[in-house]
Amino acid sequence: MRLVLFDGGRLGLLQGERVIDAGGLFAGERLRFPLTQMHLAIEDWGAVRPRLEKLAAAGGGTPLAAVRLEAPMPTPTKLVGAFSNYRRHTQEMRGAGAVQPRPDILLKAPSAIVGPADAVVLPGTGHPVHHEPELTLVIGRRARHVAAGEALSHVFGWTTLLDMTVREDGDRSRRKSYDSFAPMGPAIVTPDEVPDPQNLGIRLWVNGALRQDATTADMTFGIARIIAYASSVMTLHPGDVVATGTPEGVGPVVAGDTIAIEIERVGRMEIPVRGSGG
């Protein structure tokens, strides 16, 4: 199942090139920031899923081109990132022979999140901005001190995320947290459609030129271990987002570029890059 938010925060099912409106499942609910209809679906998934399956079986829907997709989880309580989590990327950034001795994480401002119909806006710092495609998960149930063997049971679904980063000295979280620096989408894909998240192709192109081509099998630390480690530091709540790192091949983008990211079984986005002047 592929869940989206569209046209002002309505929950939808993405089926091929059509979107089935499921927002009516929450008629009468008055949501206040930061809650979304996706949060409601996650928190009552046992009851919501069969109703979504019934909508899917009925078919219909609106052509994808006629709706505006939004970030499927725009307001998590936290956006956690695993850094230096691909061996060759660690060496790319730190030199040959460099290793990441243990998993580690950072926090990126949730306000950086935008959707698949939005653009990355360069902040005009004078420093290069690099692309980092990442397989990303959305937490489905509270996780605190979970064991690696149980960690994947806390995943609600999978999505793609561009972790844009200013390359300069200074705090890593600040350099990753400019508005628009976390394009996410197009959908959250439920785990039944991604049987082995540790064996997915991940690719990125800039203006049609392939820059990154790897698989999630290349991670230094597996996804389950990243979740377990993050949950040993902080409580992960339903709707929280965890990005699992980028492979080698990161590089700069400039205004006018188009970034395409594709993760096998999860999704594809094409994101334009704009300058701070518009």
N, C-alpha and C positions, 0 to 999 in steps of 0.2 A: 504494500500500500504506500502511495506517495501523497503526503499531506502538504498542502500549501496554505499560505495566507495571501489574499488578493483583494483588490478594490476596497481598501479601507479596513482591512483586518478581518475579512470573512474567511472562515475555514473552508477549504476546498479539497477535493480529490483530483489529482492530476492523473489522467488516463490518456496516454499517448499525447495527442495534440488537442485534448479537450479538458476543461476544468468543470467538475461537478460541484455545484454550490452546496456546502453542508452547513452554512452559517445558520440556517433555520433550526438546527438542533439546539441552539442556545438562545432561542427567541425569549425575550423577557429578561435575559441576563444583562445587568448594567455593569460594565467593566470599567475599572479605573486603572490608570497607569500604575504599575507595569503589567498588569494582567492582560492576556490576550485570549482569544478563542482557542489557540493552540495550547495554552496552559490548561484550560478547562478540559480539553480532550485528553491531555496527558494525565491529569489528576483523576479522571474518571474513565480511564481507558477501557476497563472491563465492560462498562455499560455502553460506552460510545462506539467501540469497534463494531459490534454487530449492526448498529444503526448505520454506520458508514458502509459496511458490506452490503446492506440492503439498498442503499443509494447507488452504490457501484453496480449492482446487479440490474438495476432499472435502466442504466445507461443514460444517454442524453448528455447534457452539459453544454457549455459555451466554448466556442473555438478559443484555443490558447491565445491566438493573436488579438482577440477582442477583450482580453482582461489585462490588468497590470499586476504581475506577481510582485510580492513583497518578501522581505526576509522572513523565512518560516519561523524563526524564533528571535524576534527583534529586541526583546527586553529580558534577557536572563539576569538573575541576580549577580552572576559573574561569568566572565569569559576567560577560561583558563587555557594557557598554551604550554605545550611541551616544547622545550627548545633543545637544539643540537641533538635531535632524535633520529637522524639518519647518518650512518657512518661517514659516507662520502661528503655529505654537507658539512659535518663537523670538520673534516680535513680541508674542505674548500674554504672555510672561514678562518680556521686556526692553523693551517699548515699540515703537511704530510706527517703522519704518525700521531696526530692528535686524537684523543679519545674522550668520550663523555663517560666519566667513571660511574655515574649513577643517574637515574632519572631526575629531572628537575623541571620546575614549572615556573611560569610567570603569569601575571594578570594583565589583561588588555581591557581597556574601557569598553563596556557594552555599548556606549554611545557611538563607537566606531562602526557598528553594524549597519549595513545598508542592504538592499535587496538586489536581485538579479537584473532588474530594470534600471538600476542606478549606475552612477559613475564613481570612480576613484577621483578625488579632487586633490591635486598636489598642493602641499601647504606653503610652498614658496620659501623654504628654509635655506635654499642654496646648496643643500646636500642631496645626494642621489636617493631615490626611492626605489626599493626592490620589491619584486613579486615573490610570494611564498605560498604555493598551493598546498592545502592541507585537508586530509580526511578528518572530518569533525563529527563529534557525537553529541547528542542531546540526552541528558540524564532523565530517566523515567521515574525513578523513586529514590528517596533519600539515601545517600551513601556517606557513611562515616566509619573509618577504620575497616573498610571491606577488604577481604582477602582477594588476591589476584584470581583465584579459582572461581570466585563468585562475582567478579567485577562486571563482566559482560551482561549479567542478568539485570544490571542497573541501567542499561542503555535502552532508551526509548526508540532511538532511530539515528540515522546517519545523514549527513549533508556535506556539501562542499563549502570551503571557505578560503578566501584569499587573505592571507595575513600580510598586509602591506607594511613595509618597514623603512623608516629613514635610516640610512647608513651614516652614522656619525658617532662620536663619543657621547656618553651620557646614559641616563637610565633607559634600559631596554623597554620597559613598559610604556614610558612616555613616548618613545620613538615609534611605537606601534599603535598608539591610541588616538591619532588625529581622526577627526570626523571623516567617515567614508573609508577608513582603512581596513574594514572587515566585510567586504561583500560576501553574502551568504545565500545559498539556495541551489537550485530553484525550489527544492522540496526537502522534507524530512522523509527518508525512506525507512520503513520498518524493518526490523532485523530478519524477518522471514524472507526478505528479498535480497539480503546480503549474508549468505550462509557463512562466508569466511572473510571477515573484514581484514584479516592479516595477509590477504593474497589478492590485492586489487591493483590494477594499473592506475597510475596517476600521471597526468600529462598537462603541460602548459605551453601555450604558444603566444608569441607577441607578434602581431601583424602577420599571422600565418606561419611564422618561423618557429619550429619546435625548439624550446629551450630546456624543458625538464621532461624526463621520460624515465620513470622508475616504477617500482611496485611497493606496496606497503609491507611486503616481506623484508624489505631492506632496512626497516626500522632497527635502531639500536636496542630499544626497549619496547616490548610489545604493548598493544593497546590496553590489555587487562592490567599490566603492571603500572602503566601511566595512571589509570583510574584509581588503582589501589593506593599509589603514592599520593596522588592529589587528595584523596579522601583521608589520608593520614595527617594532612596539613590543615584541611578545611572541610566543613560539611558541604557536600554537593546536594543541591535541592533540585526537585523536578523542574525541568526547563533550563537548568544550567548547561553551559556549552563548554566542551573540552576539545581543543584542536590538538592534533597528535604529531605535529612537526612537518617539516618540508624536506624533500630530497634535494640533492645537489643540482646546480644549474641556475641558482637565483641570479637575477640581474636587474639592471635599471630599466625604468620606463619613463617616458616623457609625454607631455601633453600631445594629444592626437593619436596616441597608440591605442590599440585594442588588445586586451588580454583575454585569452580563452583558456578556461580550465575545464578538465574532464576527468572524472574519477569513475572507473568501471563500476557498473551496477548502481551508482549513486546519482550522477547527474553531470550536466555541463552548463557553464555560464560563459557569456561573452560580455566583458565589462569594458566600457570606454574609459580613457584617462583624460582628464581635463586639467587645465591650469587653474590656479586660485582665482584668476580674473574672470572665469566663466567658460 
